[in-house]
């Protein structure tokens, strides 16, 4: 924390009831999505869940209130409706319970380790790697997967005791212990049209909508352009909307 300069973002800190949490906010979003309740509970978001209310995207503060209401547990039904990438933390002071959740495809990672009765977590593996309080042992399986595929599989990391919260997962910790559950099951997909033409049309409409809600009302947008089919489809959709595009490779 000492290495972060005052002009490089803002730090938020919560230290109460055997629970310590710190968030560095870069200012990329207009709202920090950090809420502390009078009873000592705290809820935060990293990323943007893209939770909709009809045709409109809720603000990050509204999304945080919807996903982790004050005085209540994390709302599983609302998590399943999110269309963006995010990490969510909710600490309930009265029940001394902690909930961690990631988005539907696990792009906003949460890494965690349980040692000596402590649950330590971070949204970046390098934070846990740099901690002298955590004992780190090489995972031959995790390192082998990293070498072969450029990333470990399942909940593995290059370290034996460090795990990653998987897609659609919620980690719950309280006096009874630590449990994992999923708020969405990818093996049971939503119904789709039996006709391939209708299915393609529905997929195209969903894709266009996804690009549109992320572009919001901006007239100039940034987009990655690797040359693959997915990034070319995104850029071509943005062009069709008449937007000015700054493409990054």
N, C-alpha and C positions, 0 to 999 in steps of 0.2 A: 504493500500500500504506500510505503514511503516514496517509492520510485515514480508514482503517478503525480504529474504536475497539475497545478490548479487550472491551467488553461487547456488541458487535454480531455476535459469531460467533467463529470460530477460524480462524487462518491455518495452512496446512501448506506447507512449502517444501522443495524438493529442488534442490540445485545441485551438480552433479558431472559430470565427463566431457563437457564442452561441451554439457550439457543442463540447462536451468533450467525448473522447473515450480513454480507456486504455485496453491494451491486455497484459496478461502474457503468455509468450511462454516458454514451458517446455523444448524445444529442441528435442521433440519426432520426429519431422520431420526435414529434412535437410534445409528446407526453411521456414521462418516465415510467408510468405504470408501476408505481410503488405505493402501497397503501398500508398505513399503520393504524390499527383500531385502538380505541381507548382501553380495551381490556388487555392490550399487549400483543395481540395477534398481528401478523404481518403477511401480506400477499404481494407477489411481484410477477411480472411477465418479462421475458426476453423474447424479442422477435415480434411478429404480428400474427395472431391467430386467424385473422380475417373471418370474424363471426358476423353473420349478416342479420339484419332486421328487415325482412322483406327484400327490397332491391338495394338497400343501403348498407354500407359497412359501418359497424359501430366503432366509436373511437376506442383507443386502447384502454382508457379508464373505464369506459362502459363495458368493454369486453372482460376486463379484470373483475368488475363487479358481477358480471353474469357468470363467469367461470368459478369465481371464489367469493361468494357473497359474504359480507361481514356476519360473523356469528354462526356460519354454516360451513359444512364440509364442501370440498370440490364437487361441482355439479357434473356428473358423468355424462348426462344427456347433452349438455351444452358442449362438452369437449368433442363429442362425436360429430357435432355440426360445424366445427372449425375447418376452414379450407386453407389456412396458411401454415407457416412453420413457426414454432414457438416452444419455449420451455416455461413451465409454470411452477411456482413454489408457493405453498400455503402452510403457515404455521398457526395452529389454533392454541392460544395460550391457556385457555381454561382447561382443555382436555390434554394439553401437552402432546399434541399429535402433529405430525408433519406429513404433507403430501407433496410429491414431486410428480410431474407429468410432462410428457413430450408429445410432439405432433404426430399425425397419423402415419408418417413415413420416417420419423426419427431423425430429421435433418438438424433440428436444434437439440444437440446431444446434452445429456446430463450424465456425468461420470460420478461414481460413488464408491466408497470403501467403508467397511465396518471393521474397526480395530479397537481393542481395549475398551469396549462399551461405547465407542463414539461412532456416529454416522457422519462422515465428511463427504461433501459433494461439491461439484463445480461444473460449469458449462463448458470448460476447456480442460482437456487432459493435462496441458502443460502446468496448470495451477497446482494440481495434485502431484505432478512429477517434481515440482520445485519445493514442495513442502517437506521439511526435515522431520515432521511429526509422523509421517506415514512410512511404514516399512514397505519397501517395494521389492518384490521377487519376480524374476523373469518368468513369463509364461511361454513355454516352448510352443504350445499350440497356438496361442495368440500371435506370437512373433512369426511362426510359420505361415499362418494365414495372411498376415500383413505383408510378408515377403512375396507370397504367391499371388495375392489378389489386390494388393495396395491398401487393404483395410481388413481388420479382423471380422469374423462372422459372429452372428448371434449377439450375445452380450459380452463377448470376449474383448480384452485389450491386451497389449503386450506385457501386462503385469498380472500376476497370479490372483491377487485379491481385489484388484480394481475392476469394476464392472461398468457397463454402459446401459442406461435405461433404454429399452427397445421401443420400436414404434408402437403407438397406441397404449403405452404402458403407464400405469400409476403405481408409484411406490408409496406405501403408507407405513409410517413408523409411529409407535406409541409404546405405552408401558408393557403391552403384550408381546411386542416384537416388531419385526419388519415383514411386510407381505407385498407381493406383486400381483397385479391384475390388469386386464386389458379393458379399455372402454369401447373398442371396436374390433371385430373379427374379420380380417381380410379373406379368410377361407369361406365366408358366407357373404358373397357380394350382393349388392342390391339387384333386384330384377332388371333385366334389360330386354329390349325388343327381340323377338325371335327372328325377324326379318333383318338380313344383313344391311340392307339399304337404310332402313329406319335406325338401326344401331349406329351406323356410320354418321348419319345426320345428327343423332342425339349427341354422339361423341364430339362432333365438330362444333355444335352449339355450346356444349360445356367448355370446350377448349377456348372458344372465342370469349365466353363470359369470364373465364379465369384470367385471361390476359387483360380484359377490360377492367375488372375490379382492382387489379394490381396497378394498372396505369393511372387509375383514379382520374383526376381532372388535369393532370400534367400535360403540357404541350410539348415538352422535351423530356425524353426518357432515356435511361441507360439500359442496355441489354447485352448480355454475353453472346458472342457469335463464334462458336468453335468450328462451324462447318458441318456439324452433324444435323440430322433431320429435325431433332427437337428444337434446337436453337434457331435454325432457319425458319421453322414454322412460326415460332414466336415473333421473330423480327418481321416476317412477311405479314403477319396479322397486325402488328403495330403500324407498318407502312400503309396497310389498307385503311387504317383509321386516320391517316393523314398526320401522324405525329412525327416530330423531328427526333431522330434516333442517334444516340452516341453509342456506337457498337464497340465493345471491348473483347479482346481475344487474349 
